Amino acid sequence: MENEPSSIFDEEFLTETTIRRRDLLSRPLKRYVWWILVLGSLGMLRTMKELYRVIGDPDREEQVIGQALILAFLVVWVLSSLLILREKKPGILLALIVTSMSILLQFFNIGSILLWPGDHLDPVISAIGIAVISLALEIPYAIMLWKVRAKWEAIDTSRQ
């Protein structure tokens, strides 16, 4: 009675059929996912508030379009974080796509600020600083996602 297994499946079956996030997702990646989930949700609330504020003004059509695009981007980013936490493989790919787009947009932002700085230098330095900090956080996140994707693919191909 003491040596009875707790599961009806043997150990080989369990190890072959499960991919555990504790095996694939490192602790720093989990932290990144949670931070993106929290900050993305707060960003969505702020963007919805801003969108609601400018939506009725016909002089701010460009701002409405920009806020709507930002909101859509944040929704996809939060959705990818939720999928990663639920251990869904498409979440990794979606997060990689969204993070890559964000990194490219940050590089474009820095380039456009350097090429067309405008009249005031203080906002330019501030915008470049924010873009550099964003890049410093997003590039390691993208690398970690890429490693998890590679591990996941290796596990999938080894099963076949």
Kinemage of the C-alpha trace (Angstrom):
@kinemage 1
@onewidth
@group {chain A} dominant
@subgroup {mainchain}
@vectorlist {calphas} color= white
{ca met a 1} P 0.000 0.000 0.000
{ca glu a 2} L 2.818 2.404 0.757
{ca asn a 3} L 4.460 2.086 -2.661
{ca glu a 4} L 1.356 2.734 -4.747
{ca pro a 5} L 1.845 5.502 -7.322
{ca ser a 6} L -0.259 8.634 -7.024
{ca ser a 7} L -1.102 8.540 -10.731
{ca ile a 8} L -2.481 5.869 -13.014
{ca phe a 9} L 0.167 6.794 -15.596
{ca asp a 10} L 3.765 5.703 -15.320
{ca glu a 11} L 6.579 8.245 -15.066
{ca glu a 12} L 7.647 7.825 -18.693
{ca phe a 13} L 4.225 8.786 -19.951
{ca leu a 14} L 4.096 11.870 -17.748
{ca thr a 15} L 7.530 13.119 -18.763
{ca glu a 16} L 6.808 12.545 -22.448
{ca thr a 17} L 3.492 14.370 -22.547
{ca thr a 18} L 3.996 17.454 -20.403
{ca ile a 19} L 5.951 20.581 -21.078
{ca arg a 20} L 6.148 22.462 -17.853
{ca arg a 21} L 6.729 26.192 -17.836
{ca arg a 22} L 9.047 25.808 -14.854
{ca asp a 23} L 11.274 23.795 -17.179
{ca leu a 24} L 11.021 26.206 -20.107
{ca leu a 25} L 10.463 29.634 -18.580
{ca ser a 26} L 13.272 31.062 -16.526
{ca arg a 27} L 12.548 33.117 -13.446
{ca pro a 28} L 13.617 36.414 -15.096
{ca leu a 29} L 11.333 35.683 -18.054
{ca lys a 30} L 8.407 35.061 -15.701
{ca arg a 31} L 9.137 38.405 -14.066
{ca tyr a 32} L 9.206 40.130 -17.450
{ca val a 33} L 5.884 38.530 -18.368
{ca trp a 34} L 4.252 39.670 -15.124
{ca trp a 35} L 5.644 43.210 -15.471
{ca ile a 36} L 4.413 43.431 -19.049
{ca leu a 37} L 1.029 42.153 -17.940
{ca val a 38} L 0.729 44.754 -15.170
{ca leu a 39} L 2.264 47.699 -17.027
{ca gly a 40} L 0.450 46.822 -20.255
{ca ser a 41} L -2.879 46.754 -18.412
{ca leu a 42} L -2.156 50.121 -16.817
{ca gly a 43} L -1.102 51.472 -20.206
{ca met a 44} L -4.345 50.206 -21.731
{ca leu a 45} L -6.366 52.022 -19.079
{ca arg a 46} L -4.411 55.236 -19.620
{ca thr a 47} L -4.739 54.961 -23.400
{ca met a 48} L -8.483 54.306 -23.172
{ca lys a 49} L -8.824 57.393 -20.972
{ca glu a 50} L -6.862 59.484 -23.477
{ca leu a 51} L -8.820 58.031 -26.388
{ca tyr a 52} L -12.104 58.854 -24.674
{ca arg a 53} L -10.872 62.413 -24.080
{ca val a 54} L -9.963 63.114 -27.725
{ca ile a 55} L -12.475 60.963 -29.604
{ca gly a 56} L -15.106 63.665 -30.116
{ca asp a 57} L -12.760 66.424 -31.292
{ca pro a 58} L -12.609 66.631 -35.121
{ca asp a 59} L -9.318 68.559 -34.940
{ca arg a 60} L -7.593 65.581 -33.314
{ca glu a 61} L -8.329 62.793 -35.793
{ca glu a 62} L -4.644 61.870 -36.065
{ca gln a 63} L -4.400 61.637 -32.299
{ca val a 64} L -7.457 59.355 -32.183
{ca ile a 65} L -5.900 57.057 -34.778
{ca gly a 66} L -2.590 57.041 -32.908
{ca gln a 67} L -4.242 56.272 -29.573
{ca ala a 68} L -6.305 53.485 -31.161
{ca leu a 69} L -3.146 51.921 -32.623
{ca ile a 70} L -1.373 52.165 -29.265
{ca leu a 71} L -4.367 50.551 -27.574
{ca ala a 72} L -4.420 47.693 -30.101
{ca phe a 73} L -0.668 47.165 -29.643
{ca leu a 74} L -1.040 47.045 -25.843
{ca val a 75} L -3.973 44.622 -26.069
{ca val a 76} L -1.918 42.231 -28.201
{ca trp a 77} L 1.052 42.552 -25.828
{ca val a 78} L -1.091 41.783 -22.762
{ca leu a 79} L -2.763 38.917 -24.628
{ca ser a 80} L 0.631 37.414 -25.462
{ca ser a 81} L 1.648 37.651 -21.794
{ca leu a 82} L -1.533 35.889 -20.737
{ca leu a 83} L -0.910 33.147 -23.287
{ca ile a 84} L 2.637 32.687 -21.998
{ca leu a 85} L 1.376 32.382 -18.431
{ca arg a 86} L -1.179 29.805 -19.611
{ca glu a 87} L 1.696 27.841 -21.204
{ca lys a 88} L 0.407 28.263 -24.742
{ca lys a 89} L 2.972 27.989 -27.516
{ca pro a 90} L 1.427 30.729 -29.724
{ca gly a 91} L 1.983 33.168 -26.848
{ca ile a 92} L 5.748 32.927 -27.307
{ca leu a 93} L 5.523 33.624 -31.037
{ca leu a 94} L 3.044 36.465 -30.533
{ca ala a 95} L 5.243 38.007 -27.827
{ca leu a 96} L 8.278 37.728 -30.106
{ca ile a 97} L 6.442 39.497 -32.930
{ca val a 98} L 5.129 42.278 -30.687
{ca thr a 99} L 8.487 42.758 -28.957
{ca ser a 100} L 10.312 42.860 -32.300
{ca met a 101} L 7.882 45.479 -33.580
{ca ser a 102} L 8.380 47.512 -30.419
{ca ile a 103} L 12.166 47.321 -30.727
{ca leu a 104} L 11.992 48.457 -34.356
{ca leu a 105} L 9.671 51.320 -33.403
{ca gln a 106} L 12.075 52.402 -30.651
{ca phe a 107} L 14.976 52.473 -33.116
{ca phe a 108} L 12.811 54.447 -35.548
{ca asn a 109} L 11.859 56.818 -32.719
{ca ile a 110} L 15.506 57.439 -31.802
{ca gly a 111} L 16.450 57.921 -35.461
{ca ser a 112} L 13.636 60.355 -36.157
{ca ile a 113} L 14.448 62.377 -33.039
{ca leu a 114} L 18.121 62.583 -33.991
{ca leu a 115} L 17.329 63.562 -37.587
{ca trp a 116} L 14.601 66.090 -36.736
{ca pro a 117} L 15.264 67.311 -33.179
{ca gly a 118} L 12.914 70.293 -33.274
{ca asp a 119} L 13.315 73.517 -31.333
{ca his a 120} L 13.679 72.333 -27.749
{ca leu a 121} L 16.497 70.085 -26.603
{ca asp a 122} L 15.101 68.944 -23.225
{ca pro a 123} L 12.149 66.931 -24.623
{ca val a 124} L 14.485 65.390 -27.203
{ca ile a 125} L 16.890 64.139 -24.530
{ca ser a 126} L 13.958 62.855 -22.478
{ca ala a 127} L 12.420 60.995 -25.433
{ca ile a 128} L 15.756 59.430 -26.368
{ca gly a 129} L 16.297 58.397 -22.737
{ca ile a 130} L 12.903 56.704 -22.585
{ca ala a 131} L 13.572 54.906 -25.881
{ca val a 132} L 16.991 53.706 -24.691
{ca ile a 133} L 15.528 52.424 -21.408
{ca ser a 134} L 12.779 50.639 -23.351
{ca leu a 135} L 15.372 49.028 -25.601
{ca ala a 136} L 17.484 48.000 -22.609
{ca leu a 137} L 14.458 46.157 -21.216
{ca glu a 138} L 13.002 44.750 -24.434
{ca ile a 139} L 16.126 43.288 -26.029
{ca pro a 140} L 16.869 40.834 -23.149
{ca tyr a 141} L 13.165 39.916 -23.086
{ca ala a 142} L 13.260 39.114 -26.806
{ca ile a 143} L 16.416 37.018 -26.340
{ca met a 144} L 14.785 35.035 -23.522
{ca leu a 145} L 11.665 34.484 -25.621
{ca trp a 146} L 13.795 33.295 -28.521
{ca lys a 147} L 15.588 30.777 -26.272
{ca val a 148} L 12.273 29.449 -24.930
{ca arg a 149} L 10.948 29.132 -28.475
{ca ala a 150} L 14.067 27.200 -29.491
{ca lys a 151} L 13.716 24.862 -26.475
{ca trp a 152} L 10.050 24.327 -27.236
{ca glu a 153} L 10.814 23.488 -30.866
{ca ala a 154} L 13.546 21.062 -29.761
{ca ile a 155} L 11.125 19.297 -27.422
{ca asp a 156} L 8.461 19.125 -30.128
{ca thr a 157} L 10.854 17.690 -32.721
{ca ser a 158} L 12.273 15.148 -30.264
{ca arg a 159} L 8.774 13.780 -29.647
{ca gln a 160} L 8.157 13.072 -33.319
